[in-house]
Every structure is written in C-alpha cells, then in structure tokens.
Amino acid sequence: MTSAAPSGDDLVEKLAALAHPLRLRIIGRLAAGRDYVSHLSREIGISRPLLHMHLQRLEAAGLIVGNLELSADGKAMKYYEVVDVDLRLTPATLAAAAATLTEPDPSASGPARKEKS
C-alpha cells in the first residue's frame, strides 16, 4: 500500500519537527517501543516540562501519538509511541508538495499561513 504524498505544509511541519536534535533523540528512543513521560524524561536526561514541549511538537506533526492510561495503582500515565511515517523525498514529491504550500499571512505574528488565492 502506497501512502499519499504529504501536502507542502504537512511536509514542512514534519521536517521542522524532526530537525531538532532532542526531538530526533525522542523519536529514536520511542522507535524501540512506547514509553511514558517520566521514564522517557530520565532516559533522555531532560526535564519533564521540556520533554512535554518536544512531545507536543512531534504529536502535532503527526509523528507520535500519546495515550493516557491508568497504572495498577491508579496513577494516570501518558504513554507515547511512534507513528509509521513514510516520507519519500524525491524531486517529484518535493515539487508536488511545493505546489500545495499555502502562502504566509503577512499580518500573522507566527508561522500561521493562509490559503493561496
């Protein structure tokens, strides 16, 4: 089964999320299997708040998913796992993605984009 080529905006979001070394380390750890936030924080050696920030970025990009579960003692634990993503970066797929990019909104104060006219 062939996956559909990502839109330009989706591709930019995925590549930007993967471009940070800590986020790539997180993906690398999660590739070995799902893990919960506290353990992942200790394994990578960063604070939980910093880890949460990076996990949110990866989840927003569709690279990981998180699920809240209850432990045996009733404690809520958030587990994350990697999502299968198949990105093929060929000249043709990059050109197709570029053709679907939305244009930046000059009045926006961040990465917000607006649809092409």
BAFILUM-754426 format. One record per residue: residue number from 1; x, y, z of N, C-alpha, C in turn. Coordinates in nm, 3 decimals, padded with zeros to 5 digits. Layout:
N
+-----+---------+---------+---------+---------+---------+---------+---------+---------+---------+
|  nr |      nu |      nv |      nw |     cau |     cav |     caw |      cu |      cv |      cw |
+-----+---------+---------+---------+---------+---------+---------+---------+---------+---------+
| NUM |       X |       Y |       Z |       X |       Y |       Z |       X |       Y |       Z |
...
+-----+---------+---------+---------+---------+---------+---------+---------+---------+---------+
REM end
This chain:
117
+-----+---------+---------+---------+---------+---------+---------+---------+---------+---------+
|  nr |      nu |      nv |      nw |     cau |     cav |     caw |      cu |      cv |      cw |
+-----+---------+---------+---------+---------+---------+---------+---------+---------+---------+
|   1 |  00.085 | -00.118 |  00.000 |  00.000 |  00.000 |  00.000 |  00.089 |  00.124 |  00.000 |
|   2 |  00.069 |  00.214 | -00.093 |  00.148 |  00.336 | -00.104 |  00.078 |  00.448 | -00.028 |
|   3 |  00.157 |  00.521 |  00.052 |  00.098 |  00.632 |  00.125 |  00.089 |  00.753 |  00.033 |
|   4 | -00.010 |  00.837 |  00.059 | -00.028 |  00.958 | -00.020 |  00.083 |  01.056 |  00.011 |
|   5 |  00.124 |  01.131 | -00.090 |  00.228 |  01.231 | -00.069 |  00.173 |  01.340 |  00.024 |
|   6 |  00.255 |  01.386 |  00.118 |  00.208 |  01.490 |  00.210 |  00.192 |  01.623 |  00.138 |
|   7 |  00.103 |  01.706 |  00.191 |  00.091 |  01.841 |  00.138 |  00.219 |  01.916 |  00.173 |
|   8 |  00.241 |  02.027 |  00.108 |  00.360 |  02.106 |  00.137 |  00.367 |  02.149 |  00.282 |
|   9 |  00.254 |  02.196 |  00.336 |  00.252 |  02.242 |  00.475 |  00.278 |  02.126 |  00.572 |
|  10 |  00.221 |  02.009 |  00.541 |  00.243 |  01.891 |  00.625 |  00.390 |  01.849 |  00.621 |
|  11 |  00.448 |  01.852 |  00.504 |  00.588 |  01.815 |  00.489 |  00.678 |  01.912 |  00.567 |
|  12 |  00.651 |  02.041 |  00.556 |  00.729 |  02.141 |  00.629 |  00.717 |  02.117 |  00.780 |
|  13 |  00.597 |  02.088 |  00.828 |  00.576 |  02.065 |  00.971 |  00.652 |  01.940 |  01.018 |
|  14 |  00.645 |  01.833 |  00.941 |  00.715 |  01.710 |  00.979 |  00.867 |  01.730 |  00.979 |
|  15 |  00.918 |  01.791 |  00.874 |  01.063 |  01.810 |  00.866 |  01.112 |  01.907 |  00.973 |
|  16 |  01.035 |  02.011 |  01.003 |  01.074 |  02.105 |  01.108 |  01.075 |  02.036 |  01.244 |
|  17 |  00.978 |  01.949 |  01.267 |  00.973 |  01.876 |  01.395 |  01.093 |  01.783 |  01.407 |
|  18 |  01.133 |  01.720 |  01.299 |  01.245 |  01.627 |  01.302 |  01.381 |  01.697 |  01.303 |
|  19 |  01.383 |  01.826 |  01.270 |  01.510 |  01.898 |  01.257 |  01.577 |  01.931 |  01.389 |
|  20 |  01.509 |  01.913 |  01.500 |  01.569 |  01.944 |  01.631 |  01.634 |  01.818 |  01.688 |
|  21 |  01.759 |  01.828 |  01.733 |  01.829 |  01.708 |  01.783 |  01.758 |  01.636 |  01.898 |
|  22 |  01.699 |  01.710 |  01.992 |  01.628 |  01.644 |  02.102 |  01.506 |  01.568 |  02.052 |
|  23 |  01.434 |  01.627 |  01.958 |  01.316 |  01.558 |  01.905 |  01.357 |  01.433 |  01.828 |
|  24 |  01.468 |  01.439 |  01.758 |  01.516 |  01.321 |  01.687 |  01.558 |  01.213 |  01.788 |
|  25 |  01.619 |  01.252 |  01.900 |  01.653 |  01.156 |  02.006 |  01.528 |  01.094 |  02.066 |
|  26 |  01.423 |  01.174 |  02.084 |  01.297 |  01.122 |  02.137 |  01.240 |  01.018 |  02.042 |
|  27 |  01.237 |  01.049 |  01.914 |  01.187 |  00.954 |  01.813 |  01.272 |  00.826 |  01.817 |
|  28 |  01.403 |  00.843 |  01.830 |  01.492 |  00.728 |  01.836 |  01.461 |  00.638 |  01.954 |
|  29 |  01.436 |  00.697 |  02.070 |  01.400 |  00.618 |  02.190 |  01.266 |  00.550 |  02.171 |
|  30 |  01.169 |  00.623 |  02.117 |  01.035 |  00.566 |  02.101 |  01.030 |  00.461 |  01.991 |
|  31 |  01.128 |  00.462 |  01.901 |  01.133 |  00.360 |  01.795 |  01.152 |  00.221 |  01.855 |
|  32 |  01.211 |  00.214 |  01.974 |  01.232 |  00.086 |  02.041 |  01.106 |  00.037 |  02.110 |
|  33 |  01.005 |  00.122 |  02.123 |  00.879 |  00.084 |  02.186 |  00.820 |  00.201 |  02.262 |
|  34 |  00.694 |  00.192 |  02.290 |  00.626 |  00.302 |  02.358 |  00.684 |  00.321 |  02.498 |
|  35 |  00.668 |  00.443 |  02.549 |  00.724 |  00.474 |  02.680 |  00.639 |  00.584 |  02.743 |
|  36 |  00.648 |  00.595 |  02.876 |  00.573 |  00.700 |  02.945 |  00.666 |  00.816 |  02.977 |
|  37 |  00.606 |  00.931 |  02.999 |  00.678 |  01.057 |  03.007 |  00.789 |  01.056 |  03.112 |
|  38 |  00.760 |  01.015 |  03.234 |  00.863 |  01.021 |  03.338 |  00.984 |  00.934 |  03.304 |
|  39 |  00.960 |  00.815 |  03.255 |  01.071 |  00.726 |  03.219 |  01.149 |  00.783 |  03.101 |
|  40 |  01.078 |  00.831 |  03.001 |  01.141 |  00.889 |  02.883 |  01.227 |  01.010 |  02.921 |
|  41 |  01.177 |  01.090 |  03.012 |  01.250 |  01.207 |  03.061 |  01.382 |  01.165 |  03.124 |
|  42 |  01.378 |  01.063 |  03.208 |  01.501 |  01.014 |  03.272 |  01.597 |  00.953 |  03.170 |
|  43 |  01.544 |  00.877 |  03.076 |  01.628 |  00.812 |  02.976 |  01.702 |  00.913 |  02.887 |
|  44 |  01.632 |  01.020 |  02.850 |  01.692 |  01.119 |  02.761 |  01.774 |  01.221 |  02.840 |
|  45 |  01.739 |  01.239 |  02.967 |  01.815 |  01.331 |  03.052 |  01.770 |  01.475 |  03.042 |
|  46 |  01.639 |  01.496 |  03.023 |  01.584 |  01.632 |  03.020 |  01.466 |  01.639 |  03.115 |
|  47 |  01.427 |  01.761 |  03.152 |  01.315 |  01.780 |  03.243 |  01.184 |  01.739 |  03.176 |
|  48 |  01.087 |  01.703 |  03.258 |  00.955 |  01.667 |  03.203 |  00.890 |  01.784 |  03.130 |
|  49 |  00.896 |  01.908 |  03.183 |  00.835 |  02.019 |  03.106 |  00.899 |  02.037 |  02.968 |
|  50 |  01.031 |  02.026 |  02.961 |  01.098 |  02.039 |  02.830 |  01.059 |  01.922 |  02.740 |
|  51 |  01.053 |  01.803 |  02.795 |  01.011 |  01.687 |  02.718 |  00.869 |  01.705 |  02.665 |
|  52 |  00.780 |  01.753 |  02.751 |  00.640 |  01.777 |  02.708 |  00.634 |  01.871 |  02.589 |
|  53 |  00.713 |  01.976 |  02.593 |  00.713 |  02.072 |  02.482 |  00.752 |  02.002 |  02.352 |
|  54 |  00.855 |  01.920 |  02.357 |  00.900 |  01.850 |  02.236 |  00.800 |  01.742 |  02.193 |
|  55 |  00.741 |  01.673 |  02.289 |  00.641 |  01.571 |  02.256 |  00.519 |  01.635 |  02.188 |
|  56 |  00.478 |  01.752 |  02.236 |  00.365 |  01.821 |  02.174 |  00.395 |  01.856 |  02.029 |
|  57 |  00.517 |  01.901 |  02.003 |  00.555 |  01.937 |  01.866 |  00.555 |  01.814 |  01.776 |
|  58 |  00.609 |  01.704 |  01.826 |  00.611 |  01.580 |  01.748 |  00.470 |  01.526 |  01.724 |
|  59 |  00.385 |  01.537 |  01.825 |  00.248 |  01.489 |  01.811 |  00.170 |  01.577 |  01.713 |
|  60 |  00.189 |  01.708 |  01.719 |  00.121 |  01.799 |  01.626 |  00.162 |  01.772 |  01.482 |
|  61 |  00.286 |  01.728 |  01.463 |  00.335 |  01.697 |  01.329 |  00.290 |  01.559 |  01.281 |
|  62 |  00.223 |  01.484 |  01.368 |  00.174 |  01.351 |  01.330 |  00.281 |  01.244 |  01.331 |
|  63 |  00.389 |  01.266 |  01.409 |  00.498 |  01.169 |  01.413 |  00.488 |  01.073 |  01.530 |
|  64 |  00.416 |  01.112 |  01.634 |  00.393 |  01.027 |  01.751 |  00.248 |  01.043 |  01.795 |
|  65 |  00.201 |  00.949 |  01.875 |  00.069 |  00.960 |  01.938 |  00.084 |  00.931 |  02.086 |
|  66 |  00.003 |  00.998 |  02.166 |  00.005 |  00.978 |  02.309 | -00.129 |  00.924 |  02.357 |
|  67 | -00.123 |  00.835 |  02.456 | -00.244 |  00.778 |  02.515 | -00.231 |  00.782 |  02.666 |
|  68 | -00.336 |  00.831 |  02.731 | -00.339 |  00.835 |  02.877 | -00.391 |  00.701 |  02.927 |
|  69 | -00.316 |  00.640 |  03.021 | -00.356 |  00.510 |  03.076 | -00.343 |  00.514 |  03.227 |
|  70 | -00.415 |  00.427 |  03.294 | -00.405 |  00.416 |  03.439 | -00.312 |  00.301 |  03.476 |
|  71 | -00.221 |  00.328 |  03.569 | -00.131 |  00.222 |  03.616 | -00.208 |  00.134 |  03.715 |
|  72 | -00.146 |  00.025 |  03.757 | -00.209 | -00.068 |  03.851 | -00.247 |  00.000 |  03.983 |
|  73 | -00.169 |  00.102 |  04.021 | -00.200 |  00.172 |  04.147 | -00.292 |  00.293 |  04.125 |
|  74 | -00.348 |  00.307 |  04.004 | -00.445 |  00.412 |  03.977 | -00.386 |  00.545 |  03.933 |
|  75 | -00.256 |  00.550 |  03.908 | -00.190 |  00.674 |  03.866 | -00.206 |  00.690 |  03.715 |
|  76 | -00.242 |  00.811 |  03.671 | -00.254 |  00.839 |  03.528 | -00.114 |  00.854 |  03.468 |
|  77 | -00.090 |  00.782 |  03.360 |  00.040 |  00.787 |  03.293 |  00.018 |  00.807 |  03.144 |
|  78 |  00.094 |  00.899 |  03.086 |  00.083 |  00.926 |  02.943 |  00.194 |  00.850 |  02.870 |
|  79 |  00.151 |  00.760 |  02.782 |  00.243 |  00.682 |  02.701 |  00.246 |  00.739 |  02.559 |
|  80 |  00.363 |  00.739 |  02.500 |  00.380 |  00.786 |  02.362 |  00.442 |  00.675 |  02.279 |
|  81 |  00.406 |  00.674 |  02.151 |  00.467 |  00.580 |  02.057 |  00.479 |  00.645 |  01.921 |
|  82 |  00.572 |  00.594 |  01.843 |  00.598 |  00.646 |  01.709 |  00.489 |  00.598 |  01.614 |
|  83 |  00.451 |  00.684 |  01.522 |  00.356 |  00.651 |  01.417 |  00.437 |  00.617 |  01.291 |
|  84 |  00.393 |  00.517 |  01.218 |  00.462 |  00.485 |  01.092 |  00.445 |  00.602 |  00.995 |
|  85 |  00.556 |  00.655 |  00.950 |  00.556 |  00.765 |  00.853 |  00.650 |  00.726 |  00.741 |
|  86 |  00.603 |  00.737 |  00.619 |  00.684 |  00.702 |  00.504 |  00.699 |  00.827 |  00.418 |
|  87 |  00.810 |  00.897 |  00.435 |  00.837 |  01.017 |  00.357 |  00.941 |  00.984 |  00.250 |
|  88 |  00.903 |  01.002 |  00.127 |  00.997 |  00.982 |  00.017 |  01.025 |  01.119 | -00.044 |
|  89 |  01.148 |  01.163 | -00.028 |  01.185 |  01.296 | -00.074 |  01.259 |  01.287 | -00.207 |
|  90 |  01.180 |  01.283 | -00.313 |  01.235 |  01.282 | -00.448 |  01.207 |  01.419 | -00.509 |
|  91 |  01.273 |  01.455 | -00.616 |  01.241 |  01.583 | -00.680 |  01.092 |  01.596 | -00.715 |
|  92 |  01.032 |  01.488 | -00.759 |  00.890 |  01.493 | -00.796 |  00.800 |  01.515 | -00.674 |
|  93 |  00.828 |  01.444 | -00.562 |  00.743 |  01.463 | -00.445 |  00.764 |  01.600 | -00.383 |
|  94 |  00.887 |  01.650 | -00.388 |  00.912 |  01.785 | -00.336 |  00.843 |  01.890 | -00.422 |
|  95 |  00.845 |  01.873 | -00.553 |  00.776 |  01.968 | -00.641 |  00.626 |  01.965 | -00.617 |
|  96 |  00.570 |  01.844 | -00.602 |  00.426 |  01.832 | -00.576 |  00.390 |  01.897 | -00.443 |
|  97 |  00.473 |  01.877 | -00.340 |  00.447 |  01.938 | -00.209 |  00.458 |  02.089 | -00.218 |
|  98 |  00.558 |  02.138 | -00.290 |  00.577 |  02.283 | -00.304 |  00.456 |  02.348 | -00.372 |
|  99 |  00.395 |  02.277 | -00.465 |  00.278 |  02.331 | -00.536 |  00.157 |  02.346 | -00.445 |
| 100 |  00.155 |  02.276 | -00.331 |  00.040 |  02.283 | -00.242 |  00.063 |  02.372 | -00.121 |
| 101 |  00.181 |  02.433 | -00.111 |  00.210 |  02.520 |  00.004 |  00.112 |  02.637 |  00.010 |
| 102 |  00.072 |  02.670 |  00.130 | -00.008 |  02.791 |  00.147 |  00.089 |  02.907 |  00.169 |
| 103 |  00.044 |  03.025 |  00.137 |  00.131 |  03.142 |  00.150 |  00.125 |  03.197 |  00.291 |
| 104 |  00.237 |  03.250 |  00.340 |  00.236 |  03.308 |  00.475 |  00.143 |  03.428 |  00.481 |
| 105 |  00.077 |  03.441 |  00.595 | -00.008 |  03.557 |  00.619 |  00.081 |  03.667 |  00.675 |
| 106 |  00.104 |  03.776 |  00.600 |  00.197 |  03.880 |  00.647 |  00.151 |  03.948 |  00.775 |
| 107 |  00.023 |  03.942 |  00.808 | -00.025 |  04.006 |  00.931 | -00.012 |  03.915 |  01.052 |
| 108 |  00.019 |  03.787 |  01.028 |  00.031 |  03.692 |  01.140 |  00.165 |  03.711 |  01.210 |
| 109 |  00.165 |  03.686 |  01.341 |  00.287 |  03.705 |  01.417 |  00.359 |  03.572 |  01.442 |
| 110 |  00.334 |  03.473 |  01.361 |  00.397 |  03.344 |  01.379 |  00.395 |  03.266 |  01.251 |
| 111 |  00.398 |  03.136 |  01.261 |  00.404 |  03.054 |  01.142 |  00.268 |  03.032 |  01.075 |
| 112 |  00.165 |  03.109 |  01.114 |  00.032 |  03.091 |  01.054 |  00.040 |  03.118 |  00.905 |
| 113 | -00.037 |  03.043 |  00.831 | -00.036 |  03.055 |  00.687 | -00.179 |  03.072 |  00.639 |
| 114 | -00.195 |  03.128 |  00.522 | -00.328 |  03.137 |  00.465 | -00.329 |  03.070 |  00.329 |
| 115 | -00.445 |  03.029 |  00.288 | -00.459 |  02.959 |  00.161 | -00.424 |  03.051 |  00.044 |
| 116 | -00.367 |  02.988 | -00.062 | -00.340 |  03.063 | -00.184 | -00.470 |  03.108 | -00.247 |
| 117 | -00.466 |  03.221 | -00.315 | -00.586 |  03.271 | -00.383 | -00.594 |  03.215 | -00.522 |
+-----+---------+---------+---------+---------+---------+---------+---------+---------+---------+
REM end
